[in-house]
Amino acid sequence: MSIPGIAWRTRQTSHVHGTLTTDGPPVELTAEAAAAALSGSAFFWIEADASEEPDEIQGLLADVFKFHPLAVEDADHFGQRPKIDEYDGYDYMVVHGALDGLQGTEEVHIFFSDRYVVILHQGTCVSLEQVRHRIAQHPLSVTSSPSNALVYLVVDALVDSYFPVLSTFDDRIDELEDEILKQPTEAQLGELFQMKRQLLTVRKVVTPQRDMFATLTAGIITLPGSSPIAATYFRDLYDHLIRISDLVDGYRDLLSGVMDTHISTVSNRLNLIMKQLAIIATIFLPLSFLTGFFGQNFAYLVTNIRSPWAFAIWGIGLELAAVVALGVLFKKRGWLGGPTN
């Protein structure tokens, strides 16, 4: 059967950037080694960097494992939403973890049956290093379903990667809130918008990932080699994803509150400045009136107000009295920081 847009590969691959692991230490991944492991009866798992030699990876998936062309095409294009697809004899899963600083997500593609697990990622995957360390302490061979155990370990490491990152994110929100109350700046507002975009990116993958494991725990999808014990562990993953989803929604609301605090603080400071300018303008209003009135060139004003006492009373006294009267009025109204009557 030929499907438009999907190219079938007929050649065997030689070297692929990755490792193949059975009971012993990992060995270099080649198409020949993968075919030999597939023809045997022992459980094995493959970990490969899909960003290196993508054509060889595609050839391995299509020619050696005979995966469905649609699954092979999805594995060639990273940036997929979390999902799980059932095929004849195997399942295909896409899961995401968190990168440091929430600078995106760590995407992992997993093909697995009861006999093998194929894990694809791009670049260095810290979560897989943690999985290897855990396997070294507790070998998969001692479990009743190695494939389910390995898939659980990989997904668990990816899911748990969100918690320390979100904890740091929470601390930064508290710091920003304190800084805004002291002195709001444009840089803080820009950082808040950046953090909100990061949360939106996380929410886009956490929500479908949570829903995906909800279908697993509800029994709508059955994993190859699944058992009641494995179902218990996957329910734990679902619980973790619910917590992460709640944290993301809570931090999003918290960020909105901090942004409102920033806007309110800036508005209050602007109002304070405007009030100070209004007080200054109000003080100079009677002064301008008095100087303008006595500055008129009428003969009576020029000939009758000549003595120093007249100048002190009318020229200076009235202006000082106006300033004092306005000061008392502002104080009673609370415009100078005192209580308002």
C-alpha positions as CSV (number, residue, x, y, z in Angstrom):
1,M,0.0,0.0,0.0
2,S,1.4,3.4,-1.0
3,I,0.6,6.5,0.9
4,P,1.3,9.9,-0.8
5,G,3.8,12.1,0.9
6,I,5.5,9.2,2.8
7,A,8.6,7.7,1.3
8,W,9.3,4.0,1.8
9,R,12.9,3.1,2.5
10,T,14.3,-0.1,1.2
11,R,17.9,0.1,2.3
12,Q,19.4,-1.2,5.5
13,T,21.2,1.3,7.7
14,S,24.7,0.9,9.0
15,H,25.4,3.2,11.9
16,V,22.9,5.2,14.0
17,H,23.9,7.7,16.7
18,G,22.6,5.9,19.7
19,T,22.9,2.8,21.9
20,L,21.3,-0.6,22.2
21,T,20.9,-2.2,25.6
22,T,20.0,-5.8,26.5
23,D,21.1,-7.4,29.8
24,G,24.6,-6.1,29.6
25,P,26.2,-2.7,29.0
26,P,24.9,-0.6,26.1
27,V,26.5,-1.2,22.7
28,E,26.7,1.0,19.6
29,L,23.5,1.1,17.7
30,T,23.5,-0.3,14.1
31,A,20.7,-1.5,11.9
32,E,22.3,-5.0,11.9
33,A,22.5,-5.1,15.7
34,A,18.9,-3.9,16.0
35,A,17.7,-6.6,13.5
36,A,19.6,-9.3,15.4
37,A,18.1,-8.2,18.7
38,L,14.6,-8.1,17.1
39,S,15.0,-11.6,15.8
40,G,15.9,-12.9,19.3
41,S,13.7,-13.5,22.3
42,A,15.3,-11.3,24.9
43,F,14.0,-7.8,25.9
44,F,16.1,-4.9,24.6
45,W,15.8,-1.1,24.4
46,I,17.2,1.5,22.1
47,E,18.0,5.1,22.8
48,A,18.9,7.4,19.8
49,D,19.5,11.0,19.1
50,A,17.1,11.9,16.3
51,S,18.9,15.2,15.5
52,E,21.9,13.2,14.4
53,E,21.6,11.3,11.1
54,P,17.8,11.5,10.8
55,D,17.7,9.5,7.5
56,E,19.4,6.6,9.2
57,I,16.9,6.8,12.1
58,Q,14.0,6.8,9.7
59,G,15.5,3.8,7.9
60,L,15.9,2.0,11.1
61,L,12.2,2.6,12.1
62,A,10.8,1.8,8.7
63,D,13.0,-1.0,7.4
64,V,14.1,-2.9,10.6
65,F,11.1,-2.4,12.9
66,K,8.5,-2.0,10.1
67,F,6.7,0.7,12.0
68,H,3.7,2.3,10.4
69,P,4.6,5.1,8.0
70,L,2.4,7.6,9.9
71,A,4.3,6.8,13.1
72,V,7.6,7.1,11.3
73,E,6.7,10.4,9.8
74,D,5.6,11.7,13.3
75,A,8.9,10.6,14.8
76,D,10.8,12.5,12.1
77,H,9.0,15.8,13.0
78,F,9.6,16.9,16.6
79,G,7.3,19.5,18.1
80,Q,4.4,17.0,18.4
81,R,1.8,17.4,21.1
82,P,1.8,14.6,23.8
83,K,-0.2,11.6,22.5
84,I,-0.3,7.8,22.4
85,D,-1.3,5.9,19.3
86,E,-2.0,2.2,19.2
87,Y,-0.7,0.1,16.3
88,D,-0.6,-3.6,15.6
89,G,1.8,-5.1,18.2
90,Y,3.2,-1.8,19.5
91,D,2.3,1.6,20.8
92,Y,3.8,5.0,19.9
93,M,3.9,7.7,22.6
94,V,5.1,11.3,22.7
95,V,5.9,12.8,26.1
96,H,7.5,16.1,27.2
97,G,9.6,17.2,30.2
98,A,10.8,20.6,31.3
99,L,14.1,22.3,30.4
100,D,15.9,24.5,32.9
101,G,14.4,27.9,33.3
102,L,11.3,26.7,31.4
103,Q,13.1,27.6,28.2
104,G,11.0,25.1,26.3
105,T,10.3,21.4,26.8
106,E,12.2,18.2,26.4
107,E,10.4,16.1,23.8
108,V,10.8,12.3,23.7
109,H,9.2,9.8,21.3
110,I,8.8,6.2,22.4
111,F,7.9,3.1,20.4
112,F,7.3,0.1,22.6
113,S,6.0,-3.4,22.7
114,D,6.3,-6.2,25.3
115,R,9.8,-7.1,23.8
116,Y,11.4,-3.8,23.1
117,V,11.4,0.0,23.7
118,V,12.8,2.5,21.1
119,I,13.4,6.0,22.6
120,L,14.1,9.0,20.4
121,H,15.1,12.5,21.5
122,Q,17.0,15.5,20.2
123,G,20.3,16.5,21.8
124,T,21.3,15.8,25.3
125,C,18.4,14.4,27.4
126,V,19.1,14.8,31.1
127,S,16.0,12.7,32.1
128,L,17.4,9.7,30.2
129,E,20.7,10.0,32.1
130,Q,18.7,9.7,35.3
131,V,16.9,6.7,33.9
132,R,20.2,4.9,33.1
133,H,21.3,5.6,36.7
134,R,18.2,4.1,38.1
135,I,18.4,1.1,35.8
136,A,22.0,0.5,36.9
137,Q,20.8,0.3,40.5
138,H,17.6,-1.8,39.7
139,P,18.0,-3.8,36.5
140,L,14.9,-4.2,34.3
141,S,15.4,-8.0,34.1
142,V,14.1,-8.3,37.7
143,T,10.7,-6.8,36.7
144,S,7.8,-8.8,35.4
145,S,7.3,-6.4,32.4
146,P,10.6,-4.7,31.5
147,S,9.0,-2.6,28.7
148,N,6.3,-1.1,31.0
149,A,9.0,-0.5,33.7
150,L,11.2,1.3,31.3
151,V,8.4,3.4,29.8
152,Y,7.4,4.3,33.4
153,L,10.9,5.3,34.3
154,V,11.3,7.5,31.3
155,V,8.0,9.2,31.6
156,D,8.4,9.6,35.4
157,A,11.8,11.3,34.9
158,L,10.3,13.7,32.3
159,V,7.2,14.5,34.5
160,D,9.2,15.0,37.7
161,S,11.5,17.4,35.8
162,Y,8.7,20.0,36.0
163,F,8.7,20.2,39.8
164,P,12.1,21.8,40.5
165,V,11.7,24.2,37.6
166,L,8.3,25.3,38.7
167,S,9.6,25.7,42.3
168,T,12.3,28.1,41.0
169,F,9.6,29.8,38.9
170,D,7.5,30.3,42.0
171,D,10.4,31.8,43.9
172,R,11.1,34.3,41.0
173,I,7.4,35.4,41.1
174,D,7.7,36.2,44.8
175,E,10.9,38.1,44.2
176,L,9.4,40.1,41.4
177,E,6.4,41.0,43.5
178,D,8.7,42.4,46.2
179,E,10.7,44.3,43.7
180,I,7.6,45.8,42.1
181,L,6.3,47.0,45.5
182,K,9.7,48.8,46.0
183,Q,10.3,50.2,42.6
184,P,8.3,49.1,39.5
185,T,10.3,49.2,36.2
186,E,9.6,48.4,32.5
187,A,12.1,45.5,32.7
188,Q,10.0,43.8,35.4
189,L,6.9,44.0,33.2
190,G,8.8,42.6,30.3
191,E,10.0,39.7,32.4
192,L,6.4,39.0,33.6
193,F,5.2,38.8,30.0
194,Q,8.1,36.4,29.2
195,M,7.2,34.2,32.2
196,K,3.6,34.2,31.1
197,R,4.6,33.0,27.7
198,Q,6.7,30.2,29.3
199,L,3.8,29.1,31.4
200,L,1.6,29.0,28.3
201,T,4.2,26.8,26.5
202,V,4.2,24.4,29.5
203,R,0.4,24.3,29.7
204,K,0.1,23.4,26.0
205,V,2.0,20.1,26.7
206,V,1.0,19.4,30.3
207,T,-2.8,19.5,29.6
208,P,-2.8,16.9,26.7
209,Q,-0.2,14.8,28.6
210,R,-2.5,14.7,31.6
211,D,-5.4,13.8,29.4
212,M,-3.4,11.1,27.7
213,F,-2.6,9.3,31.0
214,A,-6.3,9.8,32.0
215,T,-7.2,7.5,29.1
216,L,-4.6,5.0,30.3
217,T,-5.8,4.9,33.9
218,A,-9.4,4.7,32.7
219,G,-8.5,1.6,30.7
220,I,-9.5,3.2,27.3
221,I,-6.0,2.4,26.1
222,T,-4.1,-0.8,27.2
223,L,-0.3,-0.8,27.0
224,P,1.5,-3.8,25.6
225,G,2.4,-6.2,28.5
226,S,0.3,-4.2,30.9
227,S,-0.5,-5.6,34.4
228,P,-2.3,-4.3,37.5
229,I,1.0,-3.4,39.0
230,A,2.0,-1.3,36.0
231,A,-1.4,0.3,36.0
232,T,-0.7,1.4,39.6
233,Y,2.5,3.1,38.6
234,F,0.9,4.9,35.6
235,R,-1.9,6.2,37.9
236,D,0.9,7.7,40.0
237,L,2.1,9.5,36.9
238,Y,-1.4,10.8,36.2
239,D,-1.5,12.1,39.8
240,H,1.8,14.0,39.3
241,L,0.5,15.5,36.0
242,I,-2.7,16.7,37.8
243,R,-0.5,18.4,40.4
244,I,1.7,20.0,37.7
245,S,-1.4,21.2,35.8
246,D,-2.8,22.8,39.0
247,L,0.5,24.4,39.7
248,V,0.7,25.9,36.2
249,D,-2.8,27.2,36.4
250,G,-2.1,28.7,39.9
251,Y,1.1,30.4,38.7
252,R,-0.7,31.8,35.7
253,D,-3.3,33.4,38.0
254,L,-0.4,34.6,40.3
255,L,1.4,36.2,37.4
256,S,-1.8,38.0,36.4
257,G,-2.1,39.3,39.9
258,V,1.6,40.4,39.9
259,M,1.0,42.2,36.6
260,D,-2.0,44.0,38.1
261,T,0.1,44.9,41.1
262,H,2.7,46.4,38.7
263,I,0.2,48.4,36.8
264,S,-1.5,49.6,40.0
265,T,1.8,50.6,41.6
266,V,2.8,52.6,38.5
267,S,-0.6,54.2,38.4
268,N,-0.4,55.1,42.1
269,R,3.0,56.6,41.7
270,L,1.8,58.6,38.7
271,N,-1.2,59.8,40.7
272,L,1.1,60.9,43.5
273,I,3.3,62.9,41.1
274,M,0.2,64.5,39.6
275,K,-1.1,65.4,43.1
276,Q,2.3,67.0,43.9
277,L,2.3,69.0,40.7
278,A,-1.4,70.0,41.3
279,I,-0.4,71.3,44.8
280,I,2.4,73.3,43.4
281,A,0.2,74.8,40.7
282,T,-2.5,75.6,43.2
283,I,-0.1,77.4,45.5
284,F,1.2,79.5,42.6
285,L,-2.4,80.3,41.4
286,P,-3.1,83.0,44.1
287,L,0.4,84.3,44.0
288,S,0.1,84.8,40.2
289,F,-3.3,86.6,40.8
290,L,-1.8,88.9,43.5
291,T,1.3,89.8,41.5
292,G,-0.8,90.3,38.4
293,F,-3.3,92.5,40.3
294,F,-0.8,94.7,42.0
295,G,1.3,94.8,38.9
296,Q,-1.4,96.8,37.0
297,N,-0.2,100.3,36.0
298,F,-3.2,102.2,37.6
299,A,-2.3,105.6,39.0
300,Y,-4.0,104.8,42.4
301,L,-1.9,101.7,43.0
302,V,1.3,103.5,42.0
303,T,0.8,106.7,44.0
304,N,-0.8,105.2,47.2
305,I,1.2,102.1,47.9
306,R,4.6,103.6,48.6
307,S,5.6,103.0,52.2
308,P,7.6,99.9,53.3
309,W,4.7,98.8,55.5
310,A,2.3,98.9,52.7
311,F,4.7,96.9,50.6
312,A,5.2,94.3,53.4
313,I,1.5,93.9,53.9
314,W,0.1,94.0,50.4
315,G,3.2,92.9,48.5
316,I,4.5,90.1,50.7
317,G,2.0,89.6,53.5
318,L,-0.9,88.7,51.2
319,E,1.1,86.1,49.3
320,L,2.4,84.5,52.5
321,A,-1.1,84.4,53.9
322,A,-2.3,82.8,50.7
323,V,0.4,80.1,50.9
324,V,-0.3,79.4,54.6
325,A,-4.1,79.2,54.0
326,L,-3.6,76.8,51.2
327,G,-1.2,74.7,53.3
328,V,-3.8,74.5,56.1
329,L,-6.5,73.5,53.6
330,F,-4.3,70.8,52.1
331,K,-3.4,69.4,55.5
332,K,-7.1,69.2,56.5
333,R,-8.0,67.5,53.2
334,G,-5.1,65.0,53.7
335,W,-3.3,66.0,50.6
336,L,-0.1,66.4,52.4
337,G,-0.1,62.9,53.9
338,G,-2.1,63.6,57.0
339,P,-5.5,62.3,58.0
340,T,-8.5,63.3,55.8
341,N,-11.3,65.2,57.4
